[in-house]
């Protein structure tokens, strides 16, 4: 396999973004609310097991459609689920849960809550949610009727509307999230979730369309779907872990593993800044400038640069790892890669540490909110 030397240099120079062995940071900030620690969870509904990955033992639950009959027990006390929003995750999660309950004949109702006049009302209606049967409505009305409120709106909307959401929730209702950003925002302004409610998170490790597509594939292959982490931040009722696991199983997750909301938002935002908004941009811009200096037209330089994150290099790394990429290089290209990697490792590590410190301190979240 032959790759352009320029692309290899760019990938070597930014490869530490993806796999540099940076020491795992300590999460030592105390929570203002009752946050569950990660000492291995237990379940009275689903079978747990321990797996060892990289010398670390974790407790997991294996999912599968054969577990759907256990959902009513996991969702004990939950009659109405309100899915708030219609972005990436909400359509997929709402449809998956609705289908899972229907498959076992459960009467748990899944409803969509949106802003009055939202253009997404029509899209939700096309997927079978209806004002006539009460499964589609104004967001605060749906929130007030829901035993589980799955708040799947944007980060900016969460920061803007959280007080109204909390106020609209009925006593004993559970707040469900798929991203820990709201906790990070509350941390940054010195606030916390209301102490009298359960707060959980189920975070599929894929975009919404993939969550739905793989769930539908799983109708033929038991266990197919998107893995999910789950977190229990507040467990007032004592049932929060079972509910979170049931939510993940209902989405079709083949593996469910524990995290915390704080770990989730830190790792997620850190990855976005270090990879999606950092390394990817850096690779393309570095290559573009290099190709322009070599005399390419701007159009050709852009195409060649973009190919570096959509073509052969990324496909090899995605499927077999960056070591496989290195092993397929010629002798001279291997030397080029080693030189670029060695030169970039330390400064890249320092940049990543700075990014993590900004995320952990709350500065990154404050900056995002400040700029709308």
VOBA-1610 file (N, C-alpha, C; in pm, whole numbers, padded with zeros to 5 digits, always signed):
BEGIN
Unk+00085-00119+00000Unk+00000+00000+00000Unk+00088+00124+00000Unk+00056+00219-00084Unk+00138+00338-00098Unk+00060+00461-00053Unk+00121+00539+00037Unk+00059+00661+00085Unk+00152+00778+00054Unk+00097+00897+00038Unk+00182+01012+00015Unk+00261+01043+00141Unk+00387+01079+00122Unk+00472+01112+00236Unk+00414+01228+00315Unk+00359+01328+00246Unk+00302+01444+00315Unk+00191+01402+00410Unk+00104+01313+00363Unk-00006+01268+00448Unk+00047+01190+00568Unk+00151+01108+00545Unk+00208+01031+00655Unk+00270+01123+00759Unk+00337+01227+00714Unk+00397+01323+00806Unk+00289+01389+00890Unk+00181+01429+00824Unk+00072+01495+00897Unk+00012+01402+01000Unk-00009+01275+00963Unk-00068+01181+01058Unk+00029+01150+01171Unk+00155+01136+01141Unk+00252+01112+01248Unk+00258+01229+01342Unk+00251+01349+01285Unk+00263+01470+01367Unk+00142+01492+01455Unk+00030+01430+01419Unk-00091+01448+01500Unk-00138+01318+01561Unk-00064+01209+01543Unk-00110+01079+01589Unk-00123+01071+01739Unk-00045+01149+01812Unk-00055+01146+01957Unk-00192+01191+02005Unk-00264+01265+01921Unk-00401+01302+01958Unk-00485+01178+01983Unk-00455+01072+01910Unk-00541+00956+01920Unk-00490+00847+02011Unk-00354+00831+02026Unk-00312+00715+02102Unk-00189+00738+02187Unk-00150+00862+02211Unk-00038+00885+02301Unk-00072+00837+02441Unk+00020+00767+02508Unk-00011+00711+02639Unk-00007+00816+02748Unk-00102+00908+02745Unk-00112+01010+02849Unk-00169+00945+02973Unk-00110+00972+03089Unk-00159+00912+03212Unk-00304+00950+03237Unk-00383+00853+03285Unk-00524+00881+03311Unk-00534+00980+03425Unk-00603+01093+03405Unk-00611+01194+03508Unk-00702+01152+03622Unk-00681+01213+03735Unk-00764+01187+03851Unk-00886+01275+03852Unk-01001+01216+03881Unk-01125+01292+03888Unk-01156+01317+04035Unk-01096+01422+04089Unk-01103+01443+04232Unk-01199+01549+04277Unk-01275+01613+04187Unk-01367+01718+04227Unk-01488+01656+04294Unk-01517+01699+04414Unk-01631+01643+04488Unk-01762+01693+04429Unk-01860+01605+04422Unk-01991+01642+04371Unk-02074+01705+04481Unk-02157+01800+04444Unk-02247+01862+04541Unk-02372+01777+04562Unk-02390+01675+04480Unk-02506+01588+04494Unk-02459+01444+04509Unk-02549+01357+04543Unk-02513+01218+04573Unk-02474+01145+04447Unk-02347+01139+04418Unk-02298+01075+04296Unk-02249+00935+04327Unk-02294+00838+04249Unk-02257+00699+04271Unk-02113+00674+04226Unk-02034+00605+04310Unk-01895+00576+04276Unk-01888+00451+04190Unk-01775+00433+04123Unk-01757+00320+04033Unk-01680+00209+04103Unk-01751+00126+04177Unk-01687+00014+04245Unk-01744-00119+04196Unk-01802-00118+04076Unk-01867-00238+04026Unk-02013-00235+04066Unk-02102-00230+03970Unk-02243-00218+04001Unk-02308-00356+04011Unk-02424-00362+04070Unk-02502-00484+04079Unk-02640-00459+04022Unk-02708-00565+03985Unk-02844-00554+03931Unk-02927-00672+03978Unk-03050-00642+04014Unk-03144-00747+04051Unk-03229-00791+03933Unk-03209-00727+03818Unk-03288-00756+03699Unk-03204-00825+03592Unk-03086-00770+03566Unk-03001-00821+03459Unk-02879-00890+03516Unk-02827-00986+03442Unk-02707-01059+03484Unk-02584-00976+03452Unk-02500-00955+03552Unk-02375-00881+03533Unk-02260-00979+03519Unk-02152-00930+03459Unk-02030-01010+03450Unk-01910-00917+03450Unk-01796-00972+03481Unk-01674-00894+03484Unk-01588-00927+03362Unk-01534-00824+03301Unk-01442-00841+03190Unk-01315-00765+03221Unk-01203-00814+03170Unk-01074-00749+03192Unk-01022-00694+03061Unk-00999-00564+03058Unk-00948-00495+02940Unk-00827-00412+02983Unk-00712-00438+02920Unk-00590-00362+02951Unk-00564-00361+03101Unk-00571-00478+03163Unk-00542-00495+03306Unk-00642-00423+03396Unk-00755-00382+03343Unk-00860-00319+03422Unk-00985-00406+03417Unk-01039-00439+03533Unk-01159-00521+03540Unk-01282-00431+03553Unk-01379-00453+03466Unk-01501-00375+03468Unk-01622-00468+03472Unk-01728-00418+03533Unk-01855-00489+03536Unk-01939-00443+03418Unk-01999-00537+03347Unk-02082-00503+03231Unk-02211-00584+03234Unk-02305-00545+03153Unk-02423-00624+03123Unk-02426-00644+02972Unk-02440-00767+02929Unk-02455-00796+02786Unk-02602-00782+02749Unk-02628-00704+02645Unk-02764-00683+02601Unk-02811-00790+02505Unk-02922-00763+02441Unk-02979-00857+02346Unk-03130-00851+02351Unk-03193-00882+02240Unk-03338-00876+02234Unk-03404-00981+02324Unk-03330-01085+02359Unk-03383-01186+02449Unk-03404-01132+02590Unk-03346-01013+02618Unk-03364-00951+02749Unk-03484-00856+02755Unk-03546-00830+02641Unk-03658-00735+02639Unk-03770-00772+02737Unk-03802-00901+02759Unk-03906-00934+02856Unk-03877-00886+02998Unk-03749-00852+03026Unk-03713-00802+03159Unk-03734-00651+03172Unk-03762-00583+03062Unk-03775-00438+03065Unk-03884-00389+03161Unk-04003-00449+03166Unk-04103-00399+03261Unk-04053-00397+03405Unk-03974-00495+03443Unk-03920-00497+03579Unk-03817-00385+03598Unk-03733-00364+03497Unk-03633-00256+03506Unk-03700-00119+03509Unk-03812-00106+03436Unk-03886+00020+03430Unk-03999+00025+03532Unk-03987-00048+03638Unk-04092-00052+03740Unk-04129+00089+03786Unk-04257+00121+03784Unk-04304+00253+03825Unk-04305+00355+03714Unk-04254+00319+03597Unk-04249+00410+03482Unk-04363+00376+03387Unk-04455+00467+03370Unk-04566+00448+03276Unk-04553+00538+03154Unk-04494+00656+03173Unk-04482+00753+03064Unk-04338+00801+03054Unk-04281+00790+02934Unk-04146+00838+02906Unk-04157+00956+02811Unk-04101+01067+02850Unk-04100+01185+02763Unk-03963+01206+02703Unk-03953+01195+02572Unk-03827+01221+02502Unk-03833+01365+02452Unk-03747+01448+02506Unk-03753+01592+02478Unk-03646+01626+02375Unk-03692+01673+02259Unk-03601+01709+02150Unk-03623+01620+02029Unk-03560+01659+01918Unk-03567+01580+01795Unk-03443+01611+01711Unk-03327+01587+01774Unk-03202+01614+01705Unk-03142+01487+01651Unk-03021+01453+01695Unk-02955+01331+01648Unk-03003+01210+01727Unk-02999+01218+01859Unk-03028+01102+01943Unk-03178+01079+01965Unk-03255+01185+01980Unk-03395+01170+02022Unk-03478+01081+01929Unk-03475+01102+01796Unk-03557+01017+01709Unk-03522+00869+01723Unk-03393+00840+01726Unk-03349+00701+01734Unk-03388+00639+01867Unk-03359+00707+01976Unk-03387+00649+02107Unk-03537+00632+02130Unk-03615+00731+02088Unk-03760+00722+02106Unk-03817+00605+02028Unk-03776+00590+01902Unk-03828+00481+01819Unk-03781+00345+01870Unk-03656+00337+01912Unk-03605+00209+01962Unk-03681+00164+02086Unk-03699+00255+02182Unk-03771+00219+02303Unk-03917+00184+02273Unk-03977+00263+02187Unk-04117+00237+02148Unk-04130+00097+02088Unk-04039+00061+01998Unk-04042-00070+01935Unk-04015-00183+02034Unk-03921-00158+02127Unk-03888-00262+02226Unk-04006-00291+02316Unk-04075-00187+02361Unk-04193-00207+02446Unk-04305-00276+02368Unk-04322-00236+02242Unk-04427-00298+02161Unk-04400-00446+02139Unk-04273-00482+02124Unk-04237-00621+02097Unk-04278-00714+02210Unk-04278-00662+02333Unk-04312-00746+02448Unk-04452-00716+02501Unk-04526-00630+02429Unk-04662-00600+02470Unk-04673-00512+02592Unk-04571-00431+02620Unk-04573-00341+02736Unk-04657-00218+02705Unk-04725-00166+02808Unk-04807-00046+02789Unk-04733+00083+02825Unk-04602+00075+02846Unk-04523+00197+02871Unk-04529+00284+02747Unk-04565+00409+02766Unk-04584+00501+02653Unk-04463+00592+02635Unk-04417+00603+02512Unk-04306+00692+02476Unk-04364+00811+02399Unk-04339+00931+02450Unk-04392+01053+02387Unk-04280+01149+02354Unk-04304+01232+02255Unk-04206+01332+02211Unk-04253+01470+02255Unk-04164+01546+02318Unk-04194+01683+02358Unk-04108+01783+02282Unk-04173+01880+02216Unk-04102+01979+02135Unk-04157+02118+02162Unk-04082+02218+02122Unk-04131+02356+02132Unk-04257+02371+02046Unk-04351+02447+02097Unk-04472+02472+02019Unk-04434+02537+01887Unk-04484+02483+01779Unk-04453+02538+01648Unk-04324+02487+01587Unk-04258+02391+01654Unk-04132+02338+01603Unk-04154+02268+01469Unk-04061+02290+01377Unk-04069+02224+01246Unk-04049+02074+01258Unk-03996+02029+01371Unk-03973+01885+01390Unk-04101+01810+01425Unk-04209+01884+01455Unk-04336+01819+01486Unk-04378+01727+01370Unk-04366+01778+01248Unk-04406+01699+01130Unk-04319+01576+01115Unk-04188+01589+01141Unk-04097+01475+01128Unk-04132+01368+01232Unk-04161+01411+01355Unk-04197+01315+01459Unk-04328+01245+01424Unk-04421+01321+01367Unk-04549+01262+01327Unk-04530+01156+01219Unk-04436+01180+01130Unk-04408+01082+01024Unk-04357+00950+01080Unk-04299+00955+01201Unk-04246+00834+01263Unk-04346+00769+01359Unk-04471+00816+01353Unk-04576+00748+01429Unk-04613+00811+01561Unk-04556+00926+01595Unk-04594+00996+01718Unk-04705+01095+01684Unk-04804+01104+01772Unk-04925+01176+01734Unk-04981+01259+01850Unk-05029+01379+01816Unk-05097+01460+01916Unk-05228+01394+01960Unk-05291+01326+01868Unk-05420+01264+01895Unk-05411+01157+02005Unk-05303+01079+02005Unk-05291+00975+02108Unk-05202+01018+02224Unk-05162+01145+02224Unk-05085+01198+02337Unk-04938+01165+02334Unk-04887+01115+02222Unk-04745+01081+02214Unk-04662+01190+02147Unk-04723+01305+02121Unk-04652+01418+02062Unk-04715+01545+02115Unk-04634+01634+02171Unk-04691+01754+02227Unk-04587+01858+02264Unk-04637+01966+02324Unk-04550+02075+02370Unk-04459+02022+02480Unk-04334+02063+02481Unk-04233+01999+02565Unk-04265+02004+02714Unk-04309+02117+02766Unk-04332+02126+02909Unk-04456+02048+02950Unk-04551+02036+02862Unk-04668+01953+02889Unk-04626+01806+02897Unk-04544+01762+02803Unk-04494+01624+02804Unk-04409+01601+02928Unk-04323+01695+02962Unk-04237+01681+03081Unk-04322+01662+03206Unk-04427+01741+03219Unk-04510+01736+03341Unk-04581+01603+03358Unk-04600+01528+03250Unk-04671+01401+03256Unk-04578+01280+03261Unk-04448+01301+03250Unk-04354+01191+03231Unk-04292+01144+03363Unk-04279+01013+03375Unk-04210+00953+03490Unk-04059+00949+03465Unk-04021+00940+03338Unk-03880+00950+03297Unk-03872+01057+03190Unk-03797+01162+03218Unk-03778+01271+03123Unk-03641+01255+03060Unk-03637+01215+02933Unk-03511+01200+02861Unk-03482+01332+02790Unk-03394+01412+02849Unk-03366+01546+02799Unk-03256+01537+02693Unk-03297+01533+02566Unk-03203+01511+02456Unk-03197+01632+02364Unk-03203+01751+02423Unk-03190+01874+02348Unk-03043+01915+02344Unk-03011+02020+02272Unk-02872+02062+02255Unk-02812+02110+02388Unk-02679+02111+02394Unk-02611+02160+02514Unk-02652+02303+02547Unk-02656+02388+02446Unk-02692+02528+02469Unk-02834+02539+02522Unk-02926+02458+02468Unk-03064+02461+02514Unk-03074+02410+02658Unk-02996+02308+02692Unk-02994+02258+02830Unk-02953+02369+02927Unk-02847+02441+02891Unk-02798+02548+02978Unk-02900+02659+02992Unk-02978+02683+02889Unk-03076+02791+02890Unk-03206+02752+02961Unk-03247+02626+02947Unk-03382+02586+02988Unk-03387+02497+03112Unk-03273+02463+03172Unk-03273+02361+03276Unk-03364+02395+03394Unk-03371+02521+03434Unk-03455+02558+03549Unk-03602+02533+03518Unk-03644+02567+03397Unk-03783+02543+03357Unk-03813+02395+03348Unk-03715+02317+03301Unk-03734+02172+03293Unk-03750+02112+03432Unk-03661+02149+03524Unk-03670+02097+03661Unk-03804+02134+03723Unk-03847+02258+03702Unk-03972+02304+03762Unk-04093+02230+03707Unk-04085+02188+03582Unk-04199+02122+03518Unk-04210+01975+03555Unk-04102+01915+03600Unk-04104+01771+03631Unk-04188+01743+03754Unk-04265+01635+03748Unk-04352+01601+03860Unk-04270+01532+03970Unk-04318+01536+04093Unk-04245+01471+04203Unk-04223+01323+04174Unk-04101+01276+04201Unk-04068+01137+04181Unk-04021+01102+04042Unk-04026+01197+03948Unk-03981+01171+03812Unk-03828+01164+03807Unk-03778+01090+03710Unk-03634+01074+03689Unk-03590+01158+03571Unk-03476+01224+03587Unk-03416+01298+03476Unk-03315+01208+03406Unk-03332+01190+03275Unk-03239+01109+03197Unk-03166+01193+03094Unk-03037+01171+03082Unk-02951+01245+02990Unk-02872+01147+02904Unk-02826+01194+02790Unk-02734+01113+02709Unk-02600+01182+02692Unk-02577+01282+02771Unk-02449+01355+02770Unk-02441+01427+02904Unk-02322+01428+02964Unk-02307+01490+03095Unk-02287+01639+03094Unk-02307+01703+02978Unk-02278+01846+02967Unk-02353+01928+03072Unk-02480+01896+03098Unk-02557+01977+03191Unk-02494+01975+03330Unk-02443+01860+03373Unk-02372+01855+03500Unk-02250+01945+03496Unk-02174+01940+03386Unk-02056+02026+03375Unk-02094+02172+03383Unk-02205+02209+03319Unk-02249+02348+03324Unk-02290+02386+03466Unk-02366+02299+03532Unk-02406+02329+03670Unk-02285+02340+03761Unk-02186+02252+03743Unk-02061+02263+03819Unk-01996+02399+03799Unk-01997+02445+03673Unk-01925+02568+03641Unk-01990+02692+03700Unk-02119+02684+03732Unk-02189+02801+03790Unk-02226+02778+03936Unk-02175+02671+03993Unk-02197+02647+04135Unk-02337+02599+04170Unk-02404+02535+04077Unk-02538+02483+04103Unk-02538+02330+04091Unk-02653+02269+04119Unk-02662+02124+04113Unk-02804+02083+04077Unk-02823+01955+04051Unk-02957+01904+04023Unk-03040+01910+04151Unk-03172+01923+04139Unk-03256+01913+04259Unk-03228+01784+04334Unk-03217+01792+04464Unk-03173+01677+04543Unk-03277+01567+04555Unk-03401+01596+04518Unk-03508+01498+04540Unk-03540+01414+04417Unk-03457+01418+04314Unk-03485+01341+04194Unk-03369+01249+04157Unk-03403+01134+04096Unk-03300+01049+04038Unk-03247+01116+03911Unk-03116+01106+03891Unk-03053+01159+03770Unk-02965+01049+03712Unk-02995+01009+03589Unk-02921+00901+03524Unk-02881+00944+03384Unk-02789+00870+03327Unk-02749+00894+03188Unk-02728+00761+03118Unk-02770+00755+02994Unk-02738+00644+02903Unk-02683+00708+02777Unk-02561+00674+02744Unk-02487+00743+02637Unk-02444+00645+02529Unk-02524+00631+02423Unk-02485+00543+02312Unk-02355+00591+02249Unk-02270+00498+02211Unk-02140+00532+02155Unk-02147+00544+02002Unk-02244+00616+01956Unk-02260+00639+01814Unk-02364+00746+01791Unk-02365+00802+01670Unk-02463+00903+01635Unk-02602+00840+01627Unk-02704+00925+01641Unk-02841+00877+01641Unk-02879+00787+01525Unk-02847+00826+01401Unk-02883+00739+01288Unk-02826+00598+01299Unk-02704+00587+01355Unk-02645+00454+01374Unk-02717+00377+01484Unk-02759+00448+01589Unk-02833+00384+01697Unk-02960+00319+01642Unk-03027+00390+01552Unk-03151+00337+01494Unk-03121+00227+01391Unk-03025+00251+01303Unk-02997+00156+01195Unk-02953+00020+01251Unk-02864+00021+01348Unk-02814-00105+01402Unk-02919-00175+01488Unk-03006-00097+01551Unk-03117-00158+01625Unk-03205-00237+01529Unk-03235-00177+01415Unk-03319-00245+01317Unk-03251-00368+01261Unk-03118-00360+01242Unk-03044-00480+01201Unk-03053-00587+01308Unk-03058-00544+01432Unk-03063-00637+01544Unk-03192-00716+01553Unk-03293-00677+01475Unk-03416-00755+01473Unk-03390-00893+01412Unk-03282-00904+01335Unk-03245-01030+01274Unk-03127-01095+01345Unk-03044-01012+01410Unk-02925-01063+01478Unk-02931-01019+01623Unk-02959-01110+01712Unk-02975-01076+01853Unk-02849-01011+01909Unk-02866-00895+01970Unk-02753-00827+02032Unk-02693-00718+01948Unk-02731-00708+01819Unk-02676-00602+01735Unk-02726-00466+01784Unk-02644-00366+01775Unk-02681-00232+01820Unk-02557-00152+01852Unk-02576-00044+01925Unk-02466+00043+01965Unk-02441+00026+02114Unk-02317+00002+02153Unk-02284-00006+02295Unk-02316+00125+02364Unk-02349+00116+02493Unk-02382+00237+02570Unk-02311+00234+02704Unk-02263+00349+02745Unk-02223+00366+02885Unk-02345+00417+02960Unk-02349+00393+03088Unk-02456+00447+03170Unk-02398+00502+03300Unk-02464+00599+03355Unk-02419+00660+03479Unk-02537+00689+03570Unk-02517+00669+03698Unk-02618+00703+03798Unk-02560+00813+03885Unk-02611+00933+03868Unk-02558+01047+03942Unk-02631+01067+04074Unk-02760+01048+04074Unk-02839+01056+04197Unk-02938+00940+04197Unk-02943+00870+04310Unk-03026+00750+04320Unk-03114+00760+04444Unk-03206+00852+04441Unk-03294+00877+04555Unk-03389+00760+04577Unk-03440+00704+04468Unk-03539+00598+04476Unk-03479+00461+04506Unk-03350+00445+04480Unk-03286+00315+04492Unk-03306+00227+04370Unk-03375+00279+04267Unk-03403+00201+04146Unk-03331+00255+04022Unk-03246+00355+04041Unk-03189+00426+03926Unk-03100+00338+03839Unk-03024+00248+03900Unk-02936+00162+03822Unk-03016+00069+03731Unk-03121+00009+03785Unk-03204-00080+03703Unk-03268-00005+03587Unk-03315+00117+03615Unk-03378+00196+03510Unk-03278+00232+03400Unk-03158+00271+03441Unk-03056+00307+03342Unk-03020+00186+03256Unk-03004+00070+03319Unk-02972-00051+03243Unk-03087-00089+03150Unk-03210-00076+03198Unk-03325-00106+03113Unk-03331-00015+02993Unk-03302+00112+03015Unk-03298+00210+02905Unk-03196+00165+02800Unk-03075+00131+02846Unk-02969+00090+02753Unk-03007-00038+02678Unk-03064-00135+02750Unk-03105-00260+02686Unk-03215-00233+02584Unk-03309-00146+02621Unk-03419-00112+02531Unk-03374-00043+02404Unk-03260+00025+02410Unk-03204+00089+02290Unk-03138-00013+02198Unk-03113-00133+02251Unk-03048-00236+02171Unk-02900-00251+02196Unk-02850-00192+02305Unk-02706-00196+02331Unk-02660-00337+02362Unk-02562-00390+02287Unk-02512-00525+02314Unk-02423-00531+02437Unk-02360-00417+02474Unk-02279-00411+02594Unk-02311-00280+02667Unk-02330-00289+02797Unk-02357-00171+02881Unk-02251-00165+02990Unk-02183-00054+03000Unk-02077-00041+03100Unk-02092+00092+03174Unk-02042+00095+03296Unk-02067+00207+03385Unk-01967+00321+03366Unk-02018+00441+03383Unk-01935+00561+03388Unk-01997+00655+03491Unk-01952+00778+03495Unk-02020+00881+03572Unk-02051+00995+03477Unk-02147+01078+03513Unk-02178+01192+03426Unk-02058+01283+03411Unk-01982+01297+03519Unk-01867+01386+03514Unk-01757+01330+03424Unk-01731+01202+03436Unk-01633+01138+03348Unk-01679+01147+03202Unk-01809+01127+03181Unk-01862+01125+03045Unk-01843+01259+02976Unk-01881+01368+03043Unk-01870+01495+02972Unk-01725+01538+02957Unk-01640+01502+03053Unk-01499+01538+03039Unk-01434+01463+02923Unk-01458+01333+02916Unk-01398+01255+02808Unk-01455+01295+02673Unk-01586+01323+02669Unk-01650+01358+02543Unk-01600+01493+02491Unk-01601+01593+02576Unk-01556+01726+02532Unk-01406+01725+02504Unk-01331+01654+02585Unk-01186+01641+02562Unk-01158+01578+02426Unk-01234+01472+02394Unk-01217+01408+02264Unk-01255+01498+02149Unk-01363+01576+02167Unk-01404+01669+02062Unk-01296+01772+02036Unk-01243+01830+02145Unk-01140+01934+02129Unk-01009+01877+02080Unk-00974+01758+02126Unk-00847+01699+02088Unk-00849+01630+01953Unk-00965+01574+01914Unk-00973+01498+01789Unk-01057+01572+01685Unk-01187+01579+01710Unk-01278+01631+01608Unk-01251+01777+01572Unk-01223+01858+01673Unk-01200+02000+01647Unk-01051+02035+01650Unk-00967+01938+01676Unk-00825+01965+01686Unk-00745+01890+01581Unk-00733+01758+01600Unk-00646+01680+01512Unk-00696+01678+01368Unk-00826+01657+01350Unk-00878+01650+01213Unk-00853+01781+01139Unk-00885+01892+01205Unk-00860+02022+01143Unk-00711+02041+01118Unk-00630+02001+01218Unk-00486+02020+01204Unk-00426+01941+01090Unk-00473+01818+01072Unk-00423+01735+00962Unk-00454+01799+00828Unk-00579+01838+00811Unk-00621+01896+00683Unk-00548+02027+00655Unk-00540+02114+00755Unk-00476+02244+00731Unk-00327+02228+00705Unk-00261+02138+00780Unk-00119+02115+00759Unk-00090+02065+00618Unk-00169+01967+00574Unk-00151+01915+00439Unk-00183+02019+00333Unk-00289+02095+00353Unk-00329+02196+00255Unk-00216+02297+00234Unk-00160+02346+00343Unk-00052+02444+00331Unk+00072+02382+00266Unk+00100+02257+00299Unk+00216+02190+00240Unk+00197+02174+00089Unk+00079+02127+00048Unk+00053+02107-00094Unk+00055+02239-00172Unk+00007+02345-00108Unk+00008+02476-00174Unk+00152+02522-00195Unk+00238+02498-00096Unk+00379+02535-00111Unk+00447+02456-00222Unk+00395+02335-00245Unk+00453+02250-00349Unk+00399+02285-00488Unk+00311+02384-00498Unk+00265+02431-00626Unk+00129+02383-00672Unk+00055+02311-00586Unk-00080+02267-00625Unk-00175+02385-00630Unk-00281+02373-00708Unk-00388+02473-00702Unk-00462+02456-00571Unk-00536+02557-00532Unk-00609+02549-00406Unk-00711+02436-00410Unk-00773+02416-00526Unk-00874+02309-00536Unk-00810+02171-00521Unk-00697+02150-00590Unk-00631+02021-00582Unk-00575+01996-00442Unk-00520+02102-00380Unk-00467+02088-00244Unk-00577+02051-00147Unk-00695+02109-00163Unk-00808+02077-00074Unk-00851+01932-00092Unk-00861+01887-00219Unk-00903+01750-00244Unk-00804+01650-00188Unk-00675+01677-00210Unk-00572+01587-00159Unk-00571+01584-00006Unk-00592+01701+00055Unk-00592+01710+00202Unk-00712+01637+00261Unk-00828+01656+00200Unk-00949+01592+00249Unk-00940+01440+00236Unk-00873+01396+00130Unk-00857+01253+00108Unk-00782+01188+00224Unk-00699+01265+00292Unk-00620+01209+00401Unk-00706+01168+00520Unk-00826+01226+00533Unk-00912+01188+00645Unk-01034+01109+00599Unk-01039+01075+00473Unk-01151+00994+00422Unk-01104+00873+00342Unk-00975+00867+00314Unk-00924+00764+00223Unk-00857+00647+00291Unk-00754+00594+00225Unk-00693+00468+00266Unk-00632+00473+00406Unk-00567+00585+00439Unk-00498+00592+00568Unk-00595+00572+00683Unk-00704+00647+00681Unk-00800+00639+00790Unk-00870+00504+00793Unk-00896+00448+00676Unk-00962+00318+00672Unk-00876+00210+00735Unk-00745+00216+00711Unk-00655+00119+00772Unk-00652+00138+00923Unk-00637+00262+00968Unk-00632+00290+01112Unk-00762+00248+01179Unk-00875+00279+01116Unk-01005+00249+01175Unk-01026+00100+01194Unk-00984+00021+01097Unk-01011-00123+01100Unk-00903-00203+01172Unk-00775-00159+01159Unk-00667-00243+01211Unk-00567-00170+01299Unk-00591-00039+01322Unk-00502+00034+01411Unk-00387+00101+01339Unk-00326+00198+01405Unk-00220+00275+01341Unk-00092+00193+01324Unk-00073+00089+01407Unk+00045+00003+01392Unk+00038-00071+01257Unk-00083-00109+01217Unk-00097-00176+01087Unk-00059-00082+00973Unk-00093+00045+00988Unk-00054+00144+00888Unk+00098+00151+00878Unk+00163+00161+00992Unk+00309+00169+00995Unk+00371+00044+00932Unk+00319-00073+00963Unk+00376-00198+00913Unk+00367-00209+00761Unk+00272-00139+00699Unk+00255-00149+00554Unk+00337-00046+00478Unk+00411+00038+00549Unk+00492+00139+00482Unk+00623+00080+00432Unk+00681+00147+00333Unk+00813+00109+00286Unk+00918+00157+00386Unk+01041+00113+00368Unk+01147+00150+00462Unk+01166+00299+00478Unk+01171+00373+00367Unk+01192+00518+00375Unk+01072+00588+00437Unk+00951+00543+00405Unk+00832+00604+00463Unk+00821+00575+00613Unk+00865+00457+00653Unk+00868+00425+00796Unk+00959+00522+00871Unk+01073+00551+00812Unk+01167+00643+00876Unk+01108+00782+00884Unk+01040+00828+00778Unk+00974+00958+00780Unk+00869+00963+00891Unk+00793+00857+00902Unk+00689+00850+01005Unk+00752+00856+01144Unk+00858+00778+01168Unk+00923+00777+01300Unk+00977+00913+01337Unk+01037+00982+01241Unk+01094+01114+01270Unk+00984+01214+01306Unk+00875+01213+01228Unk+00767+01307+01255Unk+00700+01275+01389Unk+00681+01148+01417Unk+00617+01110+01543Unk+00702+01151+01662Unk+00831+01121+01654Unk+00921+01155+01765Unk+00927+01305+01789Unk+00927+01382+01681Unk+00936+01528+01694Unk+00808+01587+01752Unk+00695+01523+01727Unk+00567+01583+01766Unk+00512+01529+01896Unk+00564+01418+01945Unk+00503+01352+02060Unk+00495+01443+02182Unk+00606+01501+02223Unk+00606+01580+02346Unk+00520+01705+02336Unk+00535+01787+02230Unk+00447+01905+02223Unk+00298+01869+02211Unk+00269+01760+02142Unk+00129+01717+02131Unk+00074+01677+02266Unk+00154+01604+02341Unk+00111+01563+02475Unk+00085+01684+02563Unk+00169+01784+02553Unk+00150+01905+02633Unk+00023+01979+02593Unk-00004+01982+02463Unk-00127+02047+02416Unk-00249+01973+02469Unk-00246+01840+02462Unk-00358+01761+02510Unk-00379+01777+02660Unk-00271+01787+02734Unk-00285+01809+02878Unk-00350+01943+02906Unk-00312+02044+02828Unk-00373+02176+02844Unk-00522+02172+02811Unk-00556+02098+02703Unk-00697+02085+02666Unk-00775+02018+02779Unk-00718+01909+02834Unk-00788+01840+02942Unk-00805+01929+03064Unk-00701+02003+03099Unk-00711+02091+03215Unk-00821+02196+03197Unk-00834+02247+03074Unk-00940+02345+03046Unk-01078+02283+03059Unk-01091+02158+03014Unk-01220+02089+03026Unk-01250+02060+03172Unk-01153+02005+03243Unk-01174+01965+03382Unk-01206+02084+03472Unk-01146+02198+03446Unk-01168+02316+03530Unk-01303+02382+03504Unk-01367+02347+03393Unk-01493+02411+03357Unk-01476+02529+03263Unk-01352+02569+03235Unk-01330+02684+03147Unk-01383+02661+03007Unk-01369+02538+02957Unk-01414+02510+02821Unk-01566+02523+02811Unk-01636+02471+02910Unk-01782+02482+02909Unk-01825+02627+02921Unk-01760+02703+03008Unk-01796+02844+03023Unk-01774+02920+02892Unk-01669+02885+02820Unk-01641+02950+02692Unk-01749+02918+02588Unk-01791+02791+02587Unk-01895+02749+02492Unk-02024+02825+02518Unk-02064+02832+02645Unk-02189+02901+02680Unk-02179+03050+02650Unk-02063+03109+02680Unk-02045+03252+02659Unk-02061+03290+02512Unk-02018+03200+02422Unk-02025+03230+02280Unk-02152+03176+02215Unk-02246+03131+02297Unk-02375+03087+02245Unk-02368+02956+02172
//
